[in-house]
Amino acid sequence: MSPNVLRCRRVLQVSAISALALGCNGDDPTPGCPAPLAPSVRGALPVAPFTRIAGTSTPGARLAASRVSYLQASATHVPLSARPYALAINDCGIVYAPRLDAASAARFELPATTPTAHVGVGTIPTDVSFDRAGTRAFVSNQGGSVSVIDVASNTVAQTIPVPDRAFVSLTSPNDDRLYIGSAIGKVYVYSFGSQRFTDSVTVGDVPQHLTFHPDGIRLYVSMRDLGRVVEIDTRTNTATRTFNSTYGIQEAVVAPDGSELYVANQSGWLEVWNLGTGARTHQVDLGQGPWAMTLSPDQSELYVGLLFEGRIAVVDRTTRVVDRYIDVGGTPRRIRFSPDNTTIVIANEDGYVTFIK
């Protein structure tokens, strides 16, 4: 039996024991236990309105008239109140889904699709990520902190104060540092060894997303309002390149071979950048509000969530063509695949989490 399987078993066993100790049941509001589920997926809490960007409605209209197929997914929509926004999954299939209006993160343990627990975090949690080992989850809170969750005990083991609102965070490939994007346009570097901030990089706008290049050195910072992605050399903590676009830059994904950067632009399209030359090579019209994005397990497709259409656009990475759309409804936020590649999990700000098998 592999070390990873043994580690996952230990984590799940500790989680189950903790739940029993708390006396959790399906209707129990005890802290650490799952909250009672709402009777309806829709309308549990009001959703903040979005501002549509002028002139961005045409891509969706053009695509609707094309030969692109629209699929009604065979999906399970699990009600989860208070606007689930972010989502991350570790190699053991443990999911954390922070909720903007609850200062809380719901925990799921795949393949089950019912929350097994909740853990209190800071206010307005907008992002979550795991370390490479999958033993710690980092929840970025706009209230001014990062909550570090010990996965085995499902408790906050550490709270890292951030000089300004924390939007996103990501650990370094060797798990010795945490990069935190803040509302004042900086990326802070936090050392776990010294338990303090050791540096910061000014990027000029609120980071919306962070992702590493496969080389483990280059960090890419997406910024919506200035419409750009900044590349940081993490050996020197300096900004080395800027990829300038237009308003709306959101989640970015680096090609597995490190040759290209894919960027969701909320104004209506997917951008493809050549990382060798620094030039934008393609733009793929998707529809209204491309926001979240993830790579398929076989690395052949990009799954892009459309905020204002309640759909996931599936783009062929080689042909740069939209292959199909998956209807999920609501306001889809972060998208991730399960570690066994059998399930797509989507946080939906309209009050549910979607599981597509």
C-alpha positions, 0 to 999 in steps of 0.5 A: 500500500502506497504512503499516500493511501496510508496518509489519506486513511489516517486523515479520514480516520481522525476526521471520523473520530472527531465528528463522533466526539462532537456528537454530530448528526444531520441536523446538529448546528454544533461547531465543527459539525455540518450545518443543516441543509437548506430545503431549496438550492435557490434563494437561500440568501441573496446574491450580490449583483454583478455589473456586466461589461459593456460590449461583452454580450456578443461572444455568447450570442455568436457561439449560441448560433454556432455548432457548439453543443450545449449539454445538461450535465448529469449532476448533483447540486448540494445546497450550501448557504452563504455564497460558496465561492472558492474550492480546493481538493487534496490528493485524499479527496478532501474538499474545502469550500469557503462561504463568503457570508459565513466566515466558514469553510464546508468540508466534503470527503469524496466520493461522498457529496454531503458536507461532513463538517464545517470549520470557522475561518476569518471574515469574507473568505475568498480563496482556499488552497492546499499545501503540496502534501495536502495536510494543510489548507490555507483560507484567504480572508478579506478580513485581513488574515489567512486561516491555516486549517490542519486537515487531520483535525479539521481545526484552524491551527494558525492564523496569519495576520495580513497587512491588508485584505487577503484575497488569494494565497498559494504555497511554494512547491516545496511548502516552505513559503506562502505567497499571499495576494493583498488588496493593496496590490502586493504579494507578500512572502511568508516563511513557515520556518521563521513564522514571519513575512520575509519579503513582498512584491508590488504588482499594482493591483489586487491579485485575483489568482496565483499559479506556479510555472512547472519549473517551480520558480515563476509565479503568475499573478492575475489582476482584473482591474489593470487587466494584466498578469505579472510574472514573479521570479521567486528566487529574487522576489522580483517582477520580471515580465508583465502580460498586458491585456484589458480589464477582466483578467481572472484565473490563469493556468500554465501548460503542463510543459510550461510553454503557454499561459492560459488566462480567463478574461471576464470580458468574454474570452480565453487568452493564450500567451506564448511564454517563450516569446511573451506574445499573445497568440490566440483569443477564444470567445467564450461568452459572458464572464469567464472567471474560473478555469482548470485543466482536464485530467488528460491535459487536453481541455480547459474547463472555464466557468462563465459567471453570467451564463451558468455554464462551463465552457470546455475548450480544446487546448490544441485546436483553441475551439469550444468543444461543448458547454455544460449547464450548471446554473447559478453563478459558477465559481472555482472548478476542480477535478477529484484526484481520481479524475471521476468527478468535477466539483464546482462552487456556485455562489447561488448557494450550492456545490455541484458534483458532476460524474 
